[in-house]
Amino acid sequence: MPETTCAKCRAALDPGEGREYQGQELCEDCYLDSLSITKTCDPWAVHTAKSLKDLPGGQNLTPLQQKLFDLVKDQGEVPLLEAAAQLGLTEDELRREFAPLRHMEKLRACKKDDLIHLTLF
């Protein structure tokens, strides 16, 4: 049986390991990433984050979220792809870490010179 590869990350797939999504054969990680779409503009998530703000542990950041926040705080404004490179993340991974910070109104994104930049809220 010929070996197949993930259509997204090109990882080798063992027989029966692939998951079909929108006509593509994906590995499990890429399949799960495709199903969990990151929404940065989510009014309900912002409302929830504001409601939790004053509770103990209500707005604790993960170590990676803290690194992203500190990077933007130190530099003032960072292009999204540059922030991803500095933190050793893919663009999708950075967007996943950014979303909760946006919901907590700690960081925001703006377009400048056709690039997305991260800055303090």
N, C-alpha and C positions, 0 to 999 in steps of 0.2 A: 504494500500500500504506500503511495507516495506521501512524503512528509508535507504538511501544509504549514503556512505561516500566517500570523496575525496580520490582517490588512492594515492595521494602524501602527503597531510598534515593530512589526516584522519578526517577532519572536517565533521560534519553532513551536508547532503545536503537535502534541501526541494525538493519535487517532481517538476520536470521540471527545477530545478536550475542548475543541472550539465551540464558540457560541455564535449563533447567527443573529445579526442585528442589521436591519435595513439593507439586506442583501450582501453583507460582508461577513466574513469569518473572523471572529475576534477571540483573543485570549480572554480569560476570565477578568483580569484587571481592566483591560480596555473596554470590555462589555459593561462592567459595573460603572466605569467612568462615563460611558455613553448614556447610561440610565440616570445618573445623578447630575443633572444640569445645575450649575452654580448660578444663583440669581442674586446679583448684588443690589438691585433695585426692588426690594420686597418690603412694602409698607408694614405688613404684619410682623416681619422679623425685626424691623426697626422698633415698632411698638413693644414687642416682647423684650428686646434688649433694654429699652428705656424702663420698662416695668421691673426688670431684674437688677437694674443699676444699684439700687440702695440695699439690696439683700446681701448678706454675707456670701462672698464668692460669686456674686451675680455677674461680674464682668471679668473673671479671671481669663487671662490669655494663655494659650499654649506656648511653649518655648519658641516655636517657629513663628507664631503670630507676634510674640514679643520682639523677636529679631527683626521682623519686617517693620513693625512700628518704630523701633529704635533706629533702623536704617533711614526711614523717611524723616523721622524727627531730627536726626543728625544732619541730613543733607537738605532738608527743606522740601525738595521736590525731586523725584526719581522717575525716570522713564520705566514703565512696567517691565519691559524686557531686560533692562539693565538690573533692576531689582531682582528679577528671577535669576539672572546670571550670578549676581553677587551672593545670593543665598543658595546657589546650586540646585535650583528648582526648574521644572519645565513651566511654560506659560500657564498651562492648565492647573498645575499644582499651586502656583502663586495666586491665581485667581481664586482657588478654593480657600487659601489662607486669608486672602484679602476680604472676601465676602463678610465674614463675621465682624471684622474691623470696620467695615462700612456700615453694617447694621448697628454697631455700637456708637456710630458717629465719631470714630477715632481717626479714620483715614477716609479720603475720598479720591476719586479719579477725575481727571480733566484732560481734554484733548488739546495738544499744543504742537504746532508744526507737524500735523498728521500723525503724532505719536500719543499714546496714552501715558500720562504722567500720574504718579501717586503723590499725594500731598496730605498734610494734616487737615482735619475737618474744620 
